[in-house]
Amino acid sequence: MATQKPGPDWRRIAYHALVSRALDDIEETTNRNKTSVPHEHLVLYQFSARGHEVAQILLGSLLDRPHDAAGAYYRSRPLLLSLGLTIEDAFASPLGRSGGFSDGRDIGVVCNLPKRNGKGAVVLPMSGDVGSQYTPTAGWAQSIQYYDEVLKDPSYAGSIAVALGGEASVATNGFWASLTMATTLKLPMLFYIEDNGIGISVRRDMQTPGGNIAANLASFENLLVHDGDGTDPVLTARLLSEVVAHVRAGKGPALIHLTVPRLSSHSGSDNQTAYRTAAEIADDVKRDPLPKLRAHLVPSVVTDAEWRALEREVERAVGTALAGARARPAPNPATVKRFIFAESKQPGDTEVTGGLSDAELAALGSTDVPEADGPITRFAEAVRRTLARELEVNPKVLVFGEDVGVKGGVHLVTEGLQRRFGVARVFDTSLSEEGIIGRAVGMAGAGLMPVAEIQFRKYADPATEQLNNCGTMRWRTNNRFAAPIVVRMPGGFGKDVGDPWHSLSSEVTWVHGIGWQVLIPSNAADAVGLLRAAMRSRNPSIFFEHRSLLMTSDGSARYPGDDYVLPLGRANRLREGRAITVVTWGAMVHRCVPAAEQFGDRVELFDLRTVAPWDRSGVLESVRKTGRCLIVHEDTLSAGFGAEIAATLAAEAFWWLDAPIERLAVEDVPMPYHEALLDAVLPDAARVAAAIERTLSQ
């Protein structure tokens, strides 16, 4: 065999490149658009990495530190092969067979890769939406920085996080949010942009001015930028080595832009001849990096005979893996509802990556019995004190968001926390909700406990993609990954004021967000117990802080203690009653209490406290006793969470009802600004009392 040159293990690079190309060859002729293929052999959803493979595999060969991670996308399978993905699993996922990345739950090319036996780079869970890989990768990079510099864990020194994307992804919110984070914080993050010139059918000059993101970012502060031909193996290897070494040395982030050919249609259902000329396609074929790799290696690194032997080795390995993947059973439909939330481990379950370990959770003391003589505490102070306590006892807790640091939050809930715990643990962020939530997801994946603030409920809308992806992460990776973050989210009407932006509640949005716990305390004691429960949970949680309670003393209560944890899904029965059940939550509790008091022992009043999960059994038991129900909430009437409660009662308590179920809510109008208009739409004690009287009279 010819003498091996120093640098990359070229034989290994060639092996994985040939495997990747063989996978694409097979899948491009066996996807569901090819009617001649037997149904049981169909690839359900196909994306090719043809032309991208050599550069990706060279990148993968450099990711060898214990805490390296990559945030990739649907054309990144060559990278995974270089990091240890088996060929059989690479086939099984597009075929929709059991095992693989998701046990048939997600698109076969939407990949992930945990550590193997505690070793190797992590490939973070991908998503089907473009650009969503960037901000979680930045969160992982900030976690590396935190473990290294604050927790003093030497195993993180020199680790990096790499975000891979195509040239079209540089137009997304996620790319720019993560670029801002990486450059302002000098994170150990590499942006790897592979540019095949076209995003489905849209040319690169519609994604970024001039069509070259590297040229546009050349003057960016704190960013090393490299640009090159990704089909040249020697140049690519050198450029990648330089940017990886730069990031590992702690010099800040880097971006590498590599041009590669578009050697196939966008996906199995796409036909690029509809929007590309034959000459363009032919020119790309001439730039195929695989022949260039062979030309570089033969005969200087391997002989011609050795190359042909390597091709036969790949052919055998791929054939065996394909047969193994096709022999796997289809996923078991009986398991499809597993892992929406964390579950007790069963034999055969995978170990989850993300969140605190069992030992770390066990070390945190807790009780569900409140102290009886705690001081009277306002709602905002209760949240602040709980955050401070958790920051004190758990070094992995981080609190962040817009204005939460020096200012202490627009509602002053985090006032003083940065002075006490430092800027590494309580810090301000750039004005990007996509960045705030994506960062939190990456941090949770790295084993931290992020508590992110969205300044007002309405401002969560730009982060919807990250919030949805976070909620479904455990399910769509078949329990391989989870991101149990806490999102503090003030909203609802304020003291004598409202508006369509700061006063939105719309909590039902997050109930509909599969995988989320939604917590809405009505008082300071519940705020303590629910927030701590969220911060000790294995599931992501929305912690809703009502603006009215933050701005007034309505939610004041005795402080229940520094270790108080309130179990989720347990409503608070505020009054016992015999004739009607009133169900409410949040600030509406303080309008329902005086209304209920007018009816003596006829009203049974429930404060749900959490709407996901909600206390179905408690409410059903009460309604079966009283025979009537009124549901009061601040969210709009149509499709508000009250409709879900009403539907459940109609289905499961129908024969116990003596009157129709009633709902009292804001009618379908945005929350208005002027006090007179606000009073016109918002349920108050008088309207609640009238609704109780009306329901009792039926």
C-alpha positions in Angstrom: 0.0 0.0 0.0 1.2 3.5 -0.8 2.6 5.6 2.1 -0.1 7.5 4.0 0.4 11.3 3.9 0.0 13.2 7.2 -3.4 14.9 7.8 -6.8 13.3 7.2 -7.3 9.6 7.2 -8.0 9.6 3.5 -9.0 5.9 3.3 -11.6 6.5 6.0 -12.8 9.7 4.2 -13.1 7.7 0.9 -14.9 4.8 2.6 -17.6 7.0 4.1 -17.9 9.0 0.8 -18.5 5.9 -1.2 -21.0 4.6 1.4 -22.9 7.9 1.2 -23.0 7.8 -2.6 -24.2 4.2 -2.6 -27.0 5.1 -0.2 -28.1 7.9 -2.5 -27.9 5.7 -5.5 -30.2 3.2 -4.0 -32.7 5.6 -2.4 -33.0 7.7 -5.6 -34.2 4.6 -7.4 -36.4 3.2 -4.6 -38.3 6.3 -3.3 -42.1 6.3 -3.3 -42.1 8.2 -6.7 -40.7 5.1 -8.4 -43.7 2.9 -9.0 -41.7 -0.2 -10.1 -40.3 -0.7 -6.6 -42.1 -3.2 -4.3 -44.0 -1.2 -1.7 -42.2 -2.8 1.3 -38.9 -1.5 -0.2 -40.0 2.1 -0.8 -38.2 5.0 0.8 -41.0 7.2 2.0 -39.3 10.6 1.8 -35.9 11.0 0.1 -33.2 13.6 0.1 -29.9 13.2 -1.6 -26.5 14.3 -0.2 -24.9 13.6 -3.6 -22.1 16.2 -4.2 -22.0 17.3 -0.6 -20.5 14.2 1.0 -16.7 14.7 0.8 -16.6 18.0 2.5 -19.1 16.9 5.2 -17.0 13.8 5.9 -13.8 15.8 6.2 -15.6 18.0 8.7 -16.8 15.0 10.7 -13.3 13.6 10.9 -12.3 16.8 12.9 -15.1 16.4 15.5 -13.3 14.3 18.0 -13.6 16.0 21.4 -15.9 14.6 24.2 -18.3 17.5 24.0 -18.3 18.4 20.4 -21.8 18.8 18.9 -23.3 19.5 15.5 -26.7 21.0 14.6 -27.4 19.6 11.1 -30.1 19.5 8.5 -31.8 17.0 6.1 -28.8 16.8 3.7 -26.3 16.0 6.5 -26.2 12.2 6.5 -22.6 12.0 5.3 -21.6 13.8 8.5 -23.4 11.3 10.6 -21.8 8.4 8.8 -18.4 9.9 9.6 -19.4 10.2 13.3 -20.5 6.6 13.7 -24.0 6.2 12.2 -24.4 2.6 11.1 -25.2 2.0 7.5 -28.2 -0.1 8.5 -29.7 2.7 10.6 -28.9 5.1 7.8 -31.2 2.9 5.6 -33.8 2.0 8.2 -34.9 5.6 8.9 -35.8 6.6 5.4 -37.5 3.2 5.0 -39.6 4.0 8.1 -38.5 0.8 9.8 -38.2 0.3 13.6 -35.2 1.7 15.3 -33.2 4.3 13.3 -33.4 7.9 14.4 -37.0 8.0 15.5 -38.6 4.5 15.3 -40.6 5.7 12.3 -42.0 8.8 13.9 -40.1 11.5 11.9 -38.9 12.0 8.3 -36.1 9.5 7.7 -33.5 12.2 6.9 -34.3 14.3 10.0 -31.5 12.8 12.0 -30.0 12.8 15.5 -27.0 10.9 17.0 -26.4 10.7 20.8 -23.0 9.8 22.2 -22.1 6.2 21.8 -21.0 4.7 25.1 -20.3 8.1 26.4 -18.0 9.0 23.5 -18.1 10.9 20.2 -19.7 14.1 19.0 -23.4 14.6 19.5 -25.6 15.4 16.5 -28.5 17.4 17.9 -32.1 16.6 16.8 -32.8 18.0 13.5 -36.1 19.5 12.5 -38.1 19.6 9.3 -38.0 23.4 9.2 -35.1 25.3 7.5 -32.8 27.3 9.8 -34.0 26.0 13.1 -30.7 24.1 13.7 -28.7 27.3 14.3 -29.9 28.7 17.6 -29.8 25.4 19.5 -26.3 24.9 18.3 -25.4 28.3 19.7 -27.0 27.2 23.0 -24.7 24.1 23.0 -21.7 26.4 22.3 -22.6 28.7 25.2 -22.9 25.6 27.4 -19.4 24.5 26.4 -18.2 28.0 27.5 -20.2 27.8 30.8 -18.9 24.3 31.7 -15.4 25.3 30.9 -15.2 28.8 32.4 -17.7 28.7 35.3 -18.1 25.1 36.3 -14.4 24.5 35.7 -14.9 21.1 33.9 -11.7 20.5 32.0 -13.3 18.0 29.7 -15.0 20.8 27.8 -11.9 22.7 27.0 -11.5 23.1 23.2 -14.9 21.6 22.4 -16.9 23.2 19.7 -20.4 23.3 18.2 -20.9 23.2 14.5 -24.1 24.3 12.7 -24.5 23.0 9.1 -26.8 24.6 6.6 -27.3 25.2 2.9 -27.0 28.6 1.3 -30.8 29.1 1.4 -30.8 28.8 5.2 -28.7 32.0 5.6 -31.8 34.0 4.9 -33.6 32.6 8.0 -34.2 34.2 11.5 -32.3 31.3 13.1 -29.1 32.0 11.2 -29.0 35.6 12.0 -30.0 35.2 15.6 -27.3 32.6 16.2 -24.7 34.7 14.3 -25.5 37.6 16.6 -25.1 35.3 19.7 -21.9 33.7 18.5 -20.1 36.9 17.6 -21.2 39.0 20.6 -20.4 36.3 23.1 -17.4 34.9 21.1 -18.8 31.4 21.3 -16.9 28.3 20.3 -19.2 27.9 17.2 -18.5 27.1 13.6 -21.0 27.9 10.8 -20.6 25.4 8.0 -22.5 26.6 4.9 -22.5 24.3 1.9 -23.7 26.1 -1.2 -25.1 24.2 -4.2 -26.5 27.3 -5.7 -30.2 26.7 -5.4 -32.7 26.2 -2.6 -35.3 23.9 -4.2 -35.7 26.2 -7.2 -34.7 29.6 -5.8 -31.2 30.8 -6.8 -28.6 31.8 -4.2 -28.8 35.5 -5.1 -32.4 35.6 -3.8 -31.1 34.3 -0.4 -28.3 36.8 0.2 -27.2 39.9 -1.8 -24.6 38.9 -4.3 -25.1 35.2 -3.6 -22.2 34.7 -1.3 -22.7 34.9 2.5 -18.9 34.7 3.1 -18.3 37.9 1.1 -21.2 39.6 2.9 -19.8 38.7 6.4 -16.1 39.5 5.6 -16.2 42.6 7.9 -18.2 41.0 10.7 -16.6 41.6 14.1 -15.3 38.5 16.0 -15.8 36.2 13.0 -13.2 34.3 11.0 -14.6 33.7 7.5 -13.2 31.2 4.9 -14.5 30.7 1.4 -13.6 27.9 -1.0 -14.4 25.1 -3.4 -15.9 22.2 -1.5 -15.2 19.8 -4.4 -11.4 20.2 -3.9 -10.5 17.7 -1.2 -7.1 19.2 -0.4 -8.3 22.8 -0.2 -11.4 21.8 1.8 -9.3 19.8 4.3 -7.0 22.7 4.8 -9.8 25.3 5.2 -11.7 23.1 7.6 -8.6 22.4 9.7 -8.0 26.2 10.0 -11.5 27.2 11.0 -11.8 24.3 13.5 -8.4 25.1 15.0 -9.4 28.7 15.3 -12.6 27.9 17.2 -11.0 25.3 19.4 -8.3 27.8 20.4 -11.0 30.0 22.0 -10.5 32.8 19.4 -14.2 33.0 18.7 -16.6 31.7 16.1 -15.9 31.1 12.4 -17.8 30.6 9.2 -16.8 28.5 6.2 -18.6 28.8 2.9 -18.0 25.9 0.5 -19.5 25.6 -3.0 -20.6 22.2 -4.0 -22.6 20.9 -7.0 -26.3 20.1 -7.2 -26.1 16.6 -8.6 -29.7 15.6 -8.0 -33.2 17.1 -7.6 -34.0 18.7 -4.2 -35.9 15.6 -3.1 -37.5 12.5 -4.4 -40.7 14.4 -5.3 -38.8 17.2 -7.1 -37.8 17.4 -10.8 -35.0 19.9 -11.3 -35.3 19.8 -15.1 -38.4 22.0 -14.6 -36.2 24.9 -13.4 -32.6 24.1 -14.5 -31.2 23.9 -18.0 -29.5 20.8 -19.2 -26.2 22.8 -19.5 -26.4 23.8 -15.8 -26.9 20.2 -14.7 -24.1 19.0 -16.9 -21.7 21.6 -15.6 -22.5 20.4 -12.0 -21.8 16.8 -13.0 -18.3 17.9 -14.1 -17.7 19.2 -10.5 -18.6 16.0 -8.8 -16.2 15.8 -5.8 -16.0 12.0 -5.7 -13.9 11.6 -8.9 -11.8 14.5 -7.6 -11.3 12.5 -4.3 -10.2 9.5 -6.3 -7.8 11.5 -8.4 -6.2 12.9 -5.3 -5.8 9.5 -3.6 -4.9 7.2 -6.5 -2.0 6.5 -6.7 -0.4 8.8 -4.1 -2.3 7.4 -1.1 -3.9 4.1 -2.3 -3.2 2.1 -5.4 -5.8 1.6 -8.1 -6.3 -2.0 -7.0 -6.8 -0.8 -3.4 -9.4 1.7 -4.5 -11.3 -0.9 -6.4 -11.1 -3.2 -3.3 -12.5 -0.4 -1.2 -15.4 -0.1 -3.6 -16.1 -3.8 -3.3 -15.9 -3.5 0.5 -18.5 -0.7 0.4 -20.7 -2.6 -1.9 -20.8 -5.6 0.4 -21.3 -3.5 3.5 -24.1 -1.5 1.9 -25.8 -4.6 0.6 -25.7 -6.3 4.0 -27.0 -3.2 5.7 -29.8 -2.7 3.2 -31.0 -6.3 3.6 -30.9 -5.8 7.4 -32.9 -2.6 7.3 -35.5 -4.1 5.0 -35.8 -7.1 7.3 -36.6 -4.9 10.3 -40.3 -4.8 11.3 -42.4 -1.8 10.9 -42.7 0.4 14.0 -45.2 -0.9 16.6 -48.4 1.2 16.4 -49.1 0.4 20.1 -46.1 2.6 21.1 -46.9 5.7 19.1 -48.2 7.6 22.1 -45.1 6.9 24.2 -42.6 9.7 25.1 -44.9 12.7 24.6 -43.8 13.3 28.1 -41.1 11.7 30.3 -42.0 8.2 31.4 -40.6 5.6 33.8 -38.0 3.6 32.0 -38.9 0.2 30.6 -36.6 -2.5 29.2 -35.3 -1.6 25.8 -35.8 2.2 26.2 -33.0 4.4 25.1 -31.2 6.7 27.5 -32.2 10.3 27.0 -29.8 13.1 26.3 -30.7 16.4 27.9 -31.8 17.7 31.2 -30.5 17.0 34.7 -29.4 13.5 35.7 -31.3 11.4 38.1 -28.6 12.0 40.7 -28.7 15.7 40.3 -32.5 15.8 40.6 -32.4 13.5 43.7 -29.9 15.8 45.4 -32.4 18.7 45.3 -34.6 18.7 48.4 -38.4 19.2 48.0 -41.6 19.0 49.8 -45.3 19.4 48.9 -46.2 20.6 52.4 -46.1 24.5 52.6 -44.7 26.3 55.6 -47.6 27.6 57.7 -46.0 30.8 59.0 -44.2 32.2 56.0 -44.3 35.9 55.4 -46.9 37.4 53.2 -45.2 37.8 49.8 -46.3 39.5 46.6 -46.4 37.4 43.4 -43.3 39.0 41.8 -41.2 38.6 44.9 -42.3 34.9 45.1 -41.0 34.3 41.6 -37.8 36.2 42.3 -37.1 34.3 45.6 -37.7 30.9 43.9 -35.3 31.7 41.1 -32.7 32.9 43.6 -33.1 29.7 45.6 -32.7 27.5 42.6 -29.7 29.5 41.4 -28.2 29.0 44.8 -28.7 25.2 45.1 -28.2 24.2 41.5 -25.2 25.5 39.6 -26.7 24.4 36.3 -29.5 26.9 36.5 -29.2 29.9 34.1 -31.7 32.7 33.9 -31.8 34.9 30.8 -33.9 37.0 28.4 -34.3 40.5 27.2 -33.6 43.0 30.0 -33.5 40.4 32.8 -29.9 41.3 33.9 -29.0 44.8 34.8 -32.5 46.1 34.7 -34.0 43.1 36.4 -36.8 42.6 33.9 -39.5 45.0 32.7 -41.6 43.8 35.7 -38.5 43.8 38.0 -39.0 40.1 38.7 -35.3 39.3 38.3 -34.1 42.5 40.0 -30.8 41.9 41.9 -30.2 38.4 40.7 -27.4 39.3 38.3 -25.6 41.2 41.1 -25.9 38.2 43.4 -25.1 35.4 40.9 -23.1 37.1 38.2 -23.4 37.8 34.5 -22.6 34.2 33.5 -25.8 32.9 35.2 -28.2 35.8 34.9 -27.8 37.6 31.7 -29.4 39.7 29.0 -29.9 38.5 25.5 -30.2 40.0 22.0 -33.7 41.0 20.9 -34.6 37.7 19.3 -37.1 35.3 20.8 -36.0 32.7 18.3 -32.5 33.1 19.8 -33.7 33.0 23.4 -35.7 29.8 23.0 -33.3 28.0 20.6 -30.4 28.8 22.9 -32.4 27.4 25.9 -33.0 24.2 23.9 -29.3 23.7 23.2 -28.4 24.4 26.8 -30.9 21.8 28.1 -29.6 19.3 25.6 -26.2 19.9 27.1 -27.5 19.1 30.6 -28.1 22.6 32.0 -31.3 24.0 33.4 -32.2 27.1 31.4 -35.0 29.5 32.6 -35.7 31.7 29.6 -37.9 34.8 29.8 -40.1 35.9 26.9 -40.9 39.5 27.9 -44.6 39.3 27.0 -46.7 36.4 25.8 -47.2 38.0 22.3 -43.5 38.2 21.8 -43.4 34.4 21.9 -44.8 34.3 18.4 -41.4 34.7 16.6 -40.2 31.7 18.6 -43.1 29.4 17.8 -40.9 27.2 15.6 -38.4 26.6 18.4 -41.2 26.1 21.0 -43.0 23.5 18.9 -39.7 21.7 18.1 -38.8 21.6 21.8 -42.1 20.2 22.9 -42.0 17.3 20.4 -38.3 16.5 20.7 -38.6 13.6 23.1 -41.4 12.0 21.1 -39.9 12.5 17.6 -36.5 11.1 18.7 -38.1 8.1 20.4 -36.8 9.3 23.8 -33.2 9.8 22.6 -33.2 13.6 23.3 -35.2 16.0 25.4 -35.0 19.7 26.3 -36.7 20.3 29.6 -36.5 24.1 29.6 -38.6 26.6 31.6 -40.1 29.6 29.7 -41.3 32.4 31.9 -44.0 34.3 29.9 -45.8 37.3 31.4 -49.1 38.2 29.7 -52.7 39.0 30.3 -54.3 42.4 31.1 -52.5 44.8 33.3 -53.6 47.0 36.1 -56.3 49.1 34.6 -54.8 48.8 31.1 -54.6 46.4 28.2 -53.6 46.2 24.6 -53.4 43.6 21.8 -49.7 43.0 22.3 -48.7 43.1 25.9 -52.0 41.8 27.2 -52.4 38.7 25.2 -53.0 35.5 27.1 -53.8 32.7 24.6 -52.5 30.0 26.9 -54.4 27.5 24.8 -51.7 27.9 22.1 -49.2 26.1 24.4 -51.7 23.5 25.5 -52.0 22.6 21.9 -48.2 22.6 21.7 -47.7 18.8 22.2 -45.2 18.0 24.9 -45.5 21.2 26.9 -46.6 21.6 30.5 -48.5 24.9 31.0 -48.6 26.4 34.5 -50.7 29.4 35.4 -50.5 30.3 39.1 -53.0 32.7 40.6 -51.0 33.5 43.8 -47.5 33.8 45.2 -47.6 30.4 47.0 -48.6 28.5 43.9 -46.1 30.5 41.9 -43.3 29.2 44.2 -44.5 25.6 44.0 -45.2 25.5 40.3 -42.0 27.3 39.2 -39.9 24.9 41.3 -41.8 21.9 39.9 -41.1 23.1 36.4 -37.4 23.6 37.2 -37.2 20.0 38.6 -39.2 18.5 35.7 -38.1 16.3 32.9 -40.5 18.1 30.5 -40.5 21.6 29.1 -42.8 24.0 30.9 -44.5 27.3 30.1 -44.7 29.3 33.3 -47.3 32.0 32.8 -46.9 35.1 35.0 -50.1 37.2 34.8 -49.4 40.9 34.4 -52.2 41.9 36.8 -50.7 39.8 39.5 -47.2 41.2 38.9 -48.6 44.8 39.1 -50.9 44.5 42.1 -51.1 42.7 45.4 -54.0 40.5 44.3 -51.8 37.4 44.3 -50.1 37.9 47.6 -49.9 34.8 49.8 -47.7 33.3 52.5 -44.3 32.2 51.3 -44.5 28.4 51.4 -40.8 27.7 51.8 -37.6 27.3 49.9 -38.2 23.6 49.0 -41.9 23.7 48.3 -42.9 21.9 45.1 -46.5 21.8 44.0 -47.5 18.6 42.0 -48.7 19.5 38.5 -52.3 18.7 37.5 -53.7 19.2 41.0 -56.4 21.9 41.1 -57.0 24.0 44.2 -60.6 23.6 45.5 -61.0 27.1 47.0 -64.6 26.6 48.1 -66.8 23.6 48.8 -70.3 23.8 47.2 -73.3 21.7 46.3 -75.1 23.4 43.3 -72.6 24.5 40.8 -68.9 24.0 40.0 -67.0 27.1 38.8 -63.7 26.4 37.1 -61.1 29.1 36.5 -57.4 29.9 36.6 -54.9 32.8 36.7 -56.1 36.3 37.4 -59.7 35.3 36.8 -59.6 33.6 40.2 -59.6 36.9 41.9 -62.7 37.9 40.1 -64.5 34.6 40.7 -63.9 34.5 44.5 -66.0 37.6 45.4 -68.7 36.4 42.9 -68.8 32.9 44.5 -69.0 34.4 48.0 -72.4 35.8 47.1 -73.9 32.3 46.8 -72.8 30.7 50.1 -72.4 27.0 50.0 -74.0 26.6 46.5 -70.7 27.3 44.6 -67.8 25.0 44.5 -64.8 27.0 43.1 -61.7 25.4 41.4 -58.5 27.2 40.6 -56.9 24.8 38.0 -53.4 26.1 38.5 -52.2 24.1 35.5 -54.0 23.7 32.2 -51.5 21.1 30.8 -51.9 18.8 32.6 -55.3 19.8 34.1 -57.2 18.2 36.9 -59.8 16.2 34.9 -60.7 13.8 37.7 -61.1 16.6 40.3 -63.4 18.7 38.0 -65.4 15.7 36.9 -65.9 14.5 40.4 -67.2 18.0 41.4 -69.5 18.4 38.4 -71.0 14.9 39.0 -71.8 16.2 42.5 -73.1 19.6 41.7 -74.8 18.9 38.3 -73.8 22.3 36.9 -70.6 24.0 35.6 -69.4 27.5 34.7 -66.0 27.9 33.2 -64.4 31.4 33.4 -61.2 32.4 31.6 -59.5 35.4 30.0 -58.5 33.9 26.7 -61.0 34.4 23.8 -64.1 32.3 23.8 -63.7 30.4 20.5 -61.3 27.5 21.0 -60.2 28.7 24.4 -59.3 26.1 26.9 -62.7 26.3 28.4 -64.0 24.6 25.3 -61.8 21.5 26.1 -63.1 21.4 29.6 -66.7 21.7 28.4 -66.2 18.9 25.8 -64.7 16.6 28.4 -67.6 17.2 30.8 -70.2 16.7 28.0 -68.6 13.4 27.1 -67.9 12.1 30.7 -70.4 13.8 33.0 -73.4 14.2 30.6 -75.9 12.1 32.7 -75.1 14.1 35.8 -75.7 17.5 34.3 -78.9 19.4 35.3 -78.1 22.4 33.1 -76.0 23.2 30.0 -72.3 23.9 30.6 -71.7 27.6 30.6 -68.6 29.5 29.5 -67.7 33.1 30.4 -64.7 34.6 28.6 -63.5 37.5 26.5 -65.5 37.4 23.3 -63.5 37.1 20.1 -61.9 40.5 20.2 -58.3 41.5 20.9 -57.6 43.0 24.3 -58.2 46.8 24.1 -56.1 49.5 25.5 -58.5 52.1 27.1 -59.8 51.2 30.5 -63.4 51.6 29.3 -63.0 49.3 26.4 -61.1 46.8 28.6 -63.9 46.7 31.1 -66.4 46.1 28.3 -64.8 42.8 27.3 -63.2 41.4 30.4 -65.2 39.2 32.8 -65.5 40.9 36.2 -67.0 39.8 39.5 -70.5 41.1 38.5 -70.5 39.2 35.2 -69.3 36.1 36.9 -72.0 36.4 39.5 -74.7 36.9 36.8 -73.4 33.9 35.0 -73.6 31.8 38.2 -77.1 33.0 38.8 -78.2 32.3 35.2 -76.8 28.7 35.4 -78.3 28.0 38.8 -81.8 29.1 37.5 -81.8 26.5 34.7 
